[in-house]
Amino acid sequence: MREFSSLADMQALVGQELAVSDWLEITQERVNLFADATDDHQWIHVDQERCARESPFGGPVAHGYLTLSLISGLFGRALRMVDAKMVVNYGLNKVRFPAPVPVGSRVRARLTLLQVESIEGGAQLEWSVVVENEGGAKPVCVAELLMRRYA
């Protein structure tokens, strides 16, 4: 966990990777719960037997949007803004899923601060977030994340 005591400390590091999260295992249970929550029960995610027979991935894979939704938690376990009273997700500029996330694998996020912009009551931070799969050749999610931080 990397901690920053002030926005100025972070601004001095724009353009640099500021934190890397711990690894998080992607279990079939997590994938199934996400499928239930989103009503997305496509067989490549939830049907282990069919995946073994027909999937080009050799088994079930996580939903891309599941991977995307994990960014907030990965971020929160990797980086803390000590002086911020509140931090909220503001949106995304760009999201891509270059590679699948096999069930049973582990992912982590690399966080690079791209830009800091003043807003009323705080700052808007733009981040490059690269989610990688342990041992994978390509990232599994690449996103430009916007968050608003209020002190």
Buried (B, 14 or more C-beta within 10 A) or exposed (E): EEEBEEBEBBBEEBEEEBBBBEEBEBEBEBBBEBBEEEEEEEEBBBBEEEBEEEBEBEBBBBBBBBBBEBBBEBBEBBBBBEEBEEBEEBEBEEBEBEBBBBBEBBBBBBBBBBBBEEEEEBBBBBBBBBBBBEEBEEBBBBBBBBBBBEE
